[in-house]
Amino acid sequence: MNKMKAWFLGGAVIATAALAVPMYLQADGDGNGRFGRGPGMHRMAGGGAPLISIALKHHSELKLTADQVANLEKTKSHYQSQVAPLHQQLRTLEGEIANLSREGRADLVNIKVKIQEAEKLRSELRYLRIEALENGKSILTAEQREQLKTLFASRRGEHRRHQGQAS
């Protein structure tokens, strides 16, 4: 009976790893590997804090001052420099988990340790993203933040329409 439990658990770990790795290691439009999202999942990483990118893209509409633009660019750059090594570490860990899962008899203890390490990295990435967004919001006036919410909502609506058409 214990052999059957071990076999079943090993199969479940392999299946989980096989599903998890592609979900986190998607290619962006430039063909570069990056952490993506599955359907309905909120993007935790990628090309920087999206609201900051949108604010910079629409700086004239938001009437951002030169100082605001410089501070937003600095915040975005700082965020990207912080997350790049974490993304690499996470990709490495996910590859190690996949390799360990492919072995004839998976080392479940080691796999569990690697999964826990990966979750710590994801947690840190999530925090850094929120920190960057809060720093970015603090640079904007209340009126600019409201305008930005409107721009973001319209952009999200366009994205959903494009996804619906592609299906």
Secondary structure, DSSP 8 states (H G I E B T S, - for coil): -HHHHHHHHHHHHHHHHHHHHHHHSEE-TTS-EE----TT----SSSS-HHHHHHHHTHHHHT--HHHHHHHHHHHHHHHHHHHHHHHHHHHHHHHHHHHHHSSS--HHHHHHHHHHHHHHHHHHHHHHHHHHHHHHHHS-HHHHHHHHHHHHHHHHHHHHHHHHH-
